[in-house]
Amino acid sequence: MTDSFVQWLFGIDLWLVGAAHFVILFASFQVPYRLGWKQDLQQLIPFNRKLLWVQSGFTVLTIIAFGTLTLVLHAELLRGERAALGLASFIGIYWTTRILVDALYFSHEDWPKGTAFVVGHVLLTLLFSMLAASYLGLFIWHVWIRPNR
């Protein structure tokens, strides 16, 4: 594979993974309704309820930032600029950690039952894996595979 072909592939990949963050938001906005948060959160004291909403809001903000920065810094990421590679490695580590938490901390029994939840969980995990591989792959390509170009 030539260097220009790999760069072309990463160019397309970055547009896709940047947009994919907004697909995750579509799924995220369904969580409170589909998981019955209105009923469950009423059992928490107000402080804990607010804490969960604030943490969820920061997660949404982070995902928006990842998608937006990927799209806005597309050229810098492709060129392998240091700050852009720092961002790519952070985003890759973030999604890798998300997958590991899912695999190692949550139990299969923790997840809601039903075909829609199983399919959604599989699709989201595949999407998170694609995001992690894309960002870490870009970082590895720039730092170890083509460092003198």
Residue frames as a rotation matrix with the C-alpha (Angstrom) as fourth column:
MET 1
0.577 0.817 0.000 0.00
0.817 -0.577 0.000 0.00
0.000 0.000 -1.000 0.00
THR 2
-0.278 -0.688 0.671 1.38
0.642 -0.652 -0.403 3.38
0.714 0.319 0.623 -0.93
ASP 3
-0.786 -0.123 -0.606 1.64
0.569 -0.526 -0.632 6.26
-0.241 -0.842 0.483 1.48
SER 4
-0.877 0.467 -0.115 -0.78
-0.478 -0.822 0.310 8.39
0.050 0.327 0.944 -0.55
PHE 5
-0.295 0.794 -0.532 -3.36
-0.069 0.538 0.840 5.58
0.953 0.285 -0.103 -0.66
VAL 6
-0.337 0.120 -0.934 -3.20
0.888 0.369 -0.273 5.14
0.312 -0.922 -0.231 3.14
GLN 7
-0.920 -0.010 -0.391 -3.53
0.170 -0.910 -0.378 8.90
-0.352 -0.414 0.839 3.56
TRP 8
-0.666 0.729 -0.156 -6.56
-0.509 -0.292 0.810 8.87
0.544 0.619 0.566 1.23
LEU 9
-0.171 0.592 -0.787 -8.13
0.446 0.759 0.474 6.06
0.878 -0.270 -0.395 3.32
PHE 10
-0.534 -0.068 -0.843 -7.53
0.835 -0.197 -0.513 7.95
-0.131 -0.978 0.162 6.56
GLY 11
-0.981 0.193 -0.034 -8.98
-0.196 -0.958 0.209 11.06
0.008 0.212 0.977 4.94
ILE 12
-0.272 0.922 -0.277 -12.26
-0.300 0.192 0.934 9.28
0.915 0.337 0.224 4.28
ASP 13
-0.177 0.143 -0.974 -12.10
0.733 0.679 -0.034 7.51
0.656 -0.720 -0.225 7.63
LEU 14
-0.882 -0.218 -0.418 -11.78
0.455 -0.625 -0.634 10.78
-0.123 -0.749 0.651 9.54
TRP 15
-0.696 0.714 0.073 -14.90
-0.599 -0.635 0.489 12.21
0.395 0.296 0.869 7.89
LEU 16
-0.010 0.728 -0.686 -16.79
-0.037 0.685 0.727 9.03
0.999 0.032 0.020 8.81
VAL 17
-0.265 -0.112 -0.958 -15.61
0.865 0.411 -0.287 8.80
0.425 -0.905 -0.012 12.42
GLY 18
-0.999 -0.032 0.017 -16.18
0.023 -0.926 -0.377 12.52
0.028 -0.377 0.926 12.94
ALA 19
-0.381 0.923 -0.050 -19.79
-0.702 -0.253 0.666 12.09
0.602 0.289 0.744 11.82
ALA 20
-0.173 0.294 -0.940 -20.14
0.286 0.928 0.237 8.83
0.942 -0.228 -0.245 13.77
HIS 21
-0.932 -0.175 -0.318 -19.92
0.352 -0.223 -0.909 10.74
0.088 -0.959 0.269 17.04
PHE 22
-0.683 0.731 0.008 -23.22
-0.729 -0.680 -0.083 12.40
-0.055 -0.063 0.996 16.16
VAL 23
-0.066 0.600 -0.797 -24.76
-0.341 0.738 0.583 8.97
0.938 0.310 0.155 15.52
ILE 24
-0.609 -0.222 -0.761 -23.75
0.588 0.518 -0.622 8.04
0.532 -0.826 -0.185 19.09
LEU 25
-0.961 0.274 0.023 -25.58
-0.231 -0.760 -0.607 11.14
-0.149 -0.589 0.794 20.32
PHE 26
-0.259 0.902 -0.345 -28.74
-0.748 0.039 0.663 9.96
0.612 0.430 0.664 18.58
ALA 27
-0.024 0.188 -0.982 -28.51
0.326 0.930 0.170 6.75
0.945 -0.316 -0.084 20.62
SER 28
-0.840 -0.410 -0.356 -27.58
0.459 -0.185 -0.869 8.66
0.291 -0.893 0.343 23.79
PHE 29
-0.785 0.567 0.250 -30.64
-0.599 -0.798 -0.067 10.86
0.162 -0.202 0.966 23.68
GLN 30
0.085 0.829 -0.552 -32.83
-0.456 0.525 0.718 7.74
0.886 0.191 0.423 23.75
VAL 31
-0.633 -0.483 -0.605 -31.23
0.211 0.644 -0.735 6.36
0.745 -0.593 -0.306 26.92
PRO 32
-0.910 0.267 0.317 -33.29
-0.400 -0.362 -0.842 8.21
-0.110 -0.893 0.436 29.57
TYR 33
0.009 0.985 -0.174 -36.59
-1.000 0.009 0.000 7.16
0.002 0.174 0.985 27.96
ARG 34
0.268 0.108 -0.957 -35.67
-0.490 0.871 -0.039 3.59
0.829 0.480 0.286 27.00
LEU 35
-0.534 -0.547 -0.645 -34.04
0.274 0.609 -0.744 2.81
0.800 -0.574 -0.175 30.35
GLY 36
0.423 0.864 -0.272 -36.78
0.564 -0.016 0.826 4.39
0.710 -0.502 -0.494 32.45
TRP 37
-0.634 -0.772 -0.044 -34.63
0.536 -0.398 -0.745 7.02
0.557 -0.496 0.666 34.10
LYS 38
-0.283 0.570 0.771 -37.64
-0.461 -0.786 0.412 9.12
0.841 -0.239 0.485 35.13
GLN 39
0.774 0.616 -0.142 -38.83
-0.221 0.475 0.852 6.38
0.593 -0.628 0.504 37.47
ASP 40
0.431 -0.670 -0.604 -35.40
0.763 0.628 -0.153 5.15
0.482 -0.395 0.782 38.60
LEU 41
-0.530 -0.735 0.423 -33.92
0.417 -0.660 -0.625 8.56
0.739 -0.155 0.656 39.30
GLN 42
0.250 0.701 0.668 -36.85
-0.401 -0.553 0.730 9.52
0.882 -0.450 0.143 41.53
GLN 43
0.834 0.036 -0.550 -35.44
0.392 0.663 0.638 7.05
0.388 -0.748 0.539 44.06
LEU 44
-0.190 -0.978 -0.083 -32.20
0.860 -0.125 -0.495 9.05
0.474 -0.166 0.865 44.35
ILE 45
0.194 0.150 -0.970 -31.71
0.677 -0.736 0.021 12.05
-0.710 -0.660 -0.244 46.59
PRO 46
0.950 0.294 -0.103 -31.77
0.136 -0.690 -0.711 15.31
-0.280 0.662 -0.696 44.59
PHE 47
0.334 -0.898 -0.287 -27.98
-0.717 -0.440 0.541 15.74
-0.611 0.025 -0.791 44.75
ASN 48
-0.444 -0.511 0.736 -27.28
0.014 0.817 0.576 12.28
-0.896 0.266 -0.356 43.29
ARG 49
0.421 0.674 0.607 -29.95
0.705 0.178 -0.686 12.77
-0.570 0.717 -0.400 40.63
LYS 50
0.921 -0.119 -0.371 -28.39
-0.261 -0.896 -0.359 16.11
-0.289 0.428 -0.856 39.61
LEU 51
-0.005 -0.992 0.123 -24.92
-0.587 0.102 0.803 14.54
-0.810 -0.068 -0.583 39.69
LEU 52
-0.194 0.002 0.981 -26.00
0.530 0.841 0.103 11.87
-0.825 0.540 -0.164 37.20
TRP 53
0.779 0.547 0.308 -27.53
0.560 -0.382 -0.735 14.48
-0.284 0.745 -0.604 34.86
VAL 54
0.691 -0.605 -0.396 -24.43
-0.576 -0.791 0.204 16.68
-0.436 0.087 -0.895 35.06
GLN 55
-0.278 -0.823 0.496 -22.13
-0.273 0.562 0.780 13.71
-0.921 0.082 -0.381 34.35
SER 56
0.105 0.414 0.904 -24.34
0.763 0.550 -0.341 12.67
-0.638 0.725 -0.258 31.45
GLY 57
0.950 0.259 -0.173 -24.25
0.124 -0.823 -0.554 16.23
-0.286 0.505 -0.814 30.11
PHE 58
0.270 -0.933 -0.240 -20.46
-0.708 -0.361 0.607 16.30
-0.652 0.006 -0.758 30.24
THR 59
-0.321 -0.318 0.892 -20.35
0.276 0.870 0.409 12.98
-0.906 0.378 -0.191 28.38
VAL 60
0.586 0.604 0.540 -22.59
0.720 -0.083 -0.689 14.42
-0.371 0.793 -0.484 25.65
LEU 61
0.864 -0.311 -0.397 -20.40
-0.360 -0.932 -0.052 17.54
-0.353 0.187 -0.917 25.48
THR 62
-0.114 -0.954 0.277 -17.28
-0.413 0.299 0.860 15.36
-0.904 -0.016 -0.428 25.15
ILE 63
-0.127 0.129 0.984 -18.79
0.684 0.729 -0.007 13.37
-0.718 0.672 -0.181 22.28
ILE 64
0.896 0.436 0.088 -19.85
0.382 -0.652 -0.655 16.59
-0.228 0.620 -0.751 20.52
ALA 65
0.550 -0.765 -0.335 -16.32
-0.619 -0.642 0.452 17.94
-0.561 -0.042 -0.827 20.96
PHE 66
-0.269 -0.665 0.697 -14.75
0.036 0.716 0.697 14.74
-0.962 0.213 -0.169 19.59
GLY 67
0.224 0.442 0.869 -16.92
0.862 0.325 -0.388 14.82
-0.454 0.836 -0.308 16.49
THR 68
0.975 0.199 -0.100 -16.58
0.146 -0.910 -0.388 18.54
-0.168 0.363 -0.916 15.89
LEU 69
0.368 -0.912 -0.181 -12.82
-0.584 -0.378 0.718 18.64
-0.724 -0.159 -0.672 16.45
THR 70
-0.216 -0.417 0.883 -12.31
0.394 0.790 0.469 15.67
-0.893 0.450 -0.007 14.15
LEU 71
0.483 0.488 0.727 -14.25
0.856 -0.089 -0.509 17.38
-0.184 0.868 -0.461 11.37
VAL 72
0.988 -0.083 -0.126 -12.70
-0.093 -0.993 -0.072 20.82
-0.119 0.083 -0.989 11.91
LEU 73
0.253 -0.966 0.050 -9.12
-0.747 -0.162 0.644 19.53
-0.614 -0.201 -0.763 12.36
HIS 74
0.905 0.188 0.382 -9.35
0.062 0.830 -0.554 17.00
-0.421 0.525 0.740 9.51
ALA 75
0.770 -0.637 0.026 -6.33
-0.103 -0.165 -0.981 18.41
0.629 0.753 -0.192 7.64
GLU 76
0.138 -0.736 0.662 -4.20
-0.948 -0.292 -0.126 18.70
0.286 -0.610 -0.739 10.79
LEU 77
0.454 0.092 0.886 -4.98
-0.508 0.844 0.173 15.10
-0.732 -0.529 0.430 11.74
LEU 78
0.973 -0.066 0.221 -4.03
0.216 0.593 -0.776 13.92
-0.080 0.803 0.591 8.25
ARG 79
0.529 -0.825 0.200 -0.76
-0.365 -0.434 -0.824 15.88
0.766 0.363 -0.530 8.33
GLY 80
0.401 -0.353 -0.845 0.07
0.699 0.715 0.032 14.37
0.593 -0.604 0.533 11.72
GLU 81
-0.053 -0.386 0.921 0.55
-0.305 -0.872 -0.383 17.64
0.951 -0.301 -0.071 13.56
ARG 82
-0.836 -0.462 -0.298 1.55
0.088 0.423 -0.902 17.09
0.542 -0.780 -0.312 17.19
ALA 83
-0.744 0.603 0.288 -1.54
-0.575 -0.360 -0.735 18.60
-0.339 -0.712 0.614 18.83
ALA 84
0.148 0.819 -0.554 -3.83
-0.961 0.251 0.115 16.76
0.234 0.516 0.824 16.40
LEU 85
-0.170 -0.278 -0.945 -2.06
-0.149 0.956 -0.254 13.47
0.974 0.098 -0.204 17.14
GLY 86
-0.986 -0.114 0.122 -2.42
-0.126 0.027 -0.992 14.16
0.110 -0.993 -0.041 20.86
LEU 87
-0.275 0.960 0.052 -6.14
-0.907 -0.242 -0.346 14.59
-0.319 -0.142 0.937 20.29
ALA 88
0.200 0.330 -0.923 -6.31
-0.725 0.684 0.087 11.42
0.659 0.651 0.375 18.15
SER 89
-0.629 -0.478 -0.614 -4.53
0.029 0.774 -0.632 9.35
0.777 -0.416 -0.473 20.79
PHE 90
-0.893 0.343 0.291 -6.80
-0.380 -0.228 -0.897 10.72
-0.241 -0.911 0.334 23.54
ILE 91
0.043 0.962 -0.270 -9.96
-0.994 0.016 -0.104 9.97
-0.096 0.273 0.957 21.56
GLY 92
0.025 -0.106 -0.994 -8.66
-0.462 0.880 -0.105 6.50
0.886 0.462 -0.027 20.72
ILE 93
-0.893 -0.379 -0.244 -7.84
0.057 0.441 -0.896 5.79
0.447 -0.814 -0.372 24.36
TYR 94
-0.603 0.748 0.278 -11.24
-0.743 -0.400 -0.536 7.15
-0.290 -0.530 0.797 25.44
TRP 95
0.319 0.800 -0.508 -13.15
-0.920 0.389 0.036 4.74
0.226 0.457 0.860 23.17
THR 96
-0.259 -0.478 -0.839 -10.83
-0.174 0.878 -0.446 1.83
0.950 0.030 -0.311 24.00
THR 97
-0.981 -0.096 0.171 -11.47
-0.175 0.032 -0.984 2.45
0.089 -0.995 -0.048 27.69
ARG 98
-0.211 0.976 0.050 -15.22
-0.958 -0.196 -0.210 2.60
-0.196 -0.092 0.976 27.03
ILE 99
0.295 0.252 -0.922 -15.04
-0.590 0.807 0.032 -0.84
0.752 0.535 0.386 25.41
LEU 100
-0.599 -0.620 -0.506 -12.91
0.033 0.613 -0.789 -2.25
0.800 -0.490 -0.347 28.25
VAL 101
-0.803 0.393 0.448 -15.30
-0.569 -0.287 -0.770 -0.91
-0.174 -0.874 0.454 30.91
ASP 102
0.209 0.923 -0.324 -18.17
-0.973 0.231 0.030 -2.55
0.102 0.309 0.946 29.05
ALA 103
0.258 -0.154 -0.954 -16.33
-0.338 0.911 -0.238 -5.86
0.905 0.384 0.183 28.75
LEU 104
-0.502 -0.668 -0.549 -14.68
0.262 0.488 -0.833 -6.03
0.824 -0.562 -0.070 32.18
TYR 105
-0.963 0.129 0.238 -16.93
-0.271 -0.453 -0.849 -4.12
-0.002 -0.882 0.471 34.56
PHE 106
-0.091 0.996 -0.023 -20.47
-0.986 -0.094 -0.141 -4.66
-0.142 0.010 0.990 33.37
SER 107
-0.719 0.001 0.695 -21.98
-0.047 0.998 -0.050 -8.11
-0.693 -0.069 -0.718 33.49
HIS 108
-0.901 0.433 0.031 -24.20
0.118 0.176 0.977 -9.47
0.417 0.884 -0.210 30.74
GLU 109
-0.231 0.849 -0.475 -26.98
0.948 0.306 0.086 -9.60
0.218 -0.431 -0.876 33.33
ASP 110
-0.524 -0.022 -0.852 -26.61
0.447 -0.858 -0.253 -5.85
-0.725 -0.513 0.459 33.95
TRP 111
-0.979 0.073 -0.189 -27.87
-0.197 -0.571 0.797 -4.97
-0.049 0.818 0.573 30.48
PRO 112
-0.174 0.984 0.021 -31.59
-0.759 -0.120 -0.639 -4.53
-0.627 -0.128 0.769 29.78
LYS 113
-0.503 0.086 0.860 -33.31
0.303 0.949 0.083 -7.52
-0.809 0.302 -0.504 28.24
GLY 114
0.602 0.793 -0.095 -34.83
0.070 -0.170 -0.983 -7.64
-0.796 0.585 -0.158 24.77
THR 115
0.344 -0.421 0.840 -33.70
0.906 0.383 -0.179 -7.96
-0.247 0.822 0.513 21.19
ALA 116
0.802 -0.004 0.597 -33.56
0.279 -0.881 -0.381 -4.20
0.528 0.472 -0.706 20.59
PHE 117
0.813 -0.522 0.258 -31.15
-0.529 -0.477 0.702 -3.74
-0.243 -0.707 -0.664 23.53
VAL 118
0.387 -0.681 0.622 -28.95
0.335 0.732 0.593 -6.66
-0.859 -0.022 0.511 22.45
VAL 119
0.429 -0.183 0.885 -28.75
0.896 -0.034 -0.442 -5.39
0.111 0.983 0.149 18.86
GLY 120
0.894 -0.052 0.445 -28.16
-0.045 -0.999 -0.026 -1.81
0.446 0.003 -0.895 20.04
HIS 121
0.718 -0.653 0.239 -25.41
-0.318 -0.002 0.948 -2.93
-0.619 -0.757 -0.209 22.41
VAL 122
0.262 -0.612 0.746 -23.65
0.716 0.641 0.275 -4.92
-0.647 0.462 0.607 19.68
LEU 123
0.544 -0.009 0.839 -23.91
0.736 -0.474 -0.483 -2.06
0.402 0.881 -0.252 17.17
LEU 124
0.931 -0.211 0.298 -22.63
-0.309 -0.890 0.334 0.53
0.195 -0.403 -0.894 19.65
THR 125
0.545 -0.770 0.331 -19.74
-0.043 0.369 0.929 -1.71
-0.837 -0.520 0.168 20.66
LEU 126
0.265 -0.414 0.871 -18.82
0.927 0.357 -0.112 -2.16
-0.264 0.837 0.479 16.99
LEU 127
0.741 0.058 0.669 -19.00
0.345 -0.887 -0.305 1.59
0.576 0.457 -0.677 16.48
PHE 128
0.867 -0.464 0.182 -16.84
-0.411 -0.458 0.788 2.26
-0.282 -0.758 -0.588 19.57
SER 129
0.364 -0.745 0.559 -14.34
0.428 0.666 0.611 -0.32
-0.827 0.017 0.562 18.25
MET 130
0.424 -0.156 0.892 -14.25
0.879 -0.167 -0.447 1.38
0.218 0.974 0.066 14.86
LEU 131
0.908 -0.065 0.414 -13.64
-0.117 -0.988 0.102 4.75
0.403 -0.141 -0.904 16.53
ALA 132
0.692 -0.680 0.242 -10.85
-0.260 0.078 0.962 3.39
-0.674 -0.729 -0.123 18.73
ALA 133
0.259 -0.599 0.758 -9.17
0.736 0.630 0.246 1.61
-0.625 0.494 0.604 15.81
SER 134
0.635 0.035 0.772 -9.42
0.664 -0.535 -0.522 4.66
0.395 0.844 -0.363 13.54
TYR 135
0.893 -0.268 0.361 -7.91
-0.365 -0.901 0.234 7.16
0.263 -0.341 -0.903 15.95
LEU 136
0.519 -0.742 0.425 -5.24
-0.273 0.327 0.905 4.83
-0.810 -0.586 -0.032 17.33
GLY 137
0.435 -0.325 0.840 -4.48
0.799 0.570 -0.193 3.59
-0.416 0.755 0.507 13.82
LEU 138
0.813 -0.112 0.572 -3.93
0.267 -0.801 -0.537 7.17
0.518 0.588 -0.621 12.64
PHE 139
0.779 -0.533 0.330 -1.66
-0.598 -0.475 0.646 7.84
-0.187 -0.701 -0.689 15.61
ILE 140
0.405 -0.625 0.668 0.36
0.144 0.765 0.628 4.66
-0.903 -0.158 0.399 15.04
TRP 141
0.625 -0.128 0.770 0.65
0.781 0.133 -0.611 5.36
-0.024 0.983 0.183 11.31
HIS 142
0.824 -0.274 0.495 2.03
-0.092 -0.928 -0.361 8.84
0.559 0.253 -0.790 11.90
VAL 143
0.644 -0.560 0.522 4.30
-0.743 -0.293 0.602 8.02
-0.184 -0.775 -0.605 14.83
TRP 144
0.122 -0.623 0.772 5.69
-0.340 0.705 0.623 4.57
-0.933 -0.338 -0.126 14.06
ILE 145
0.413 0.092 0.906 4.97
0.629 0.691 -0.357 3.58
-0.659 0.717 0.227 10.47
ARG 146
0.404 -0.242 0.882 5.83
0.793 -0.388 -0.470 6.78
0.456 0.889 0.035 8.60
PRO 147
0.608 -0.088 -0.789 7.79
0.625 -0.560 0.544 8.92
-0.490 -0.824 -0.286 11.07
ASN 148
-0.341 -0.871 -0.354 10.38
0.388 -0.474 0.790 10.31
-0.856 0.132 0.500 8.58
ARG 149
-0.423 0.235 0.875 8.04
0.894 -0.047 0.445 11.45
0.146 0.971 -0.190 5.84
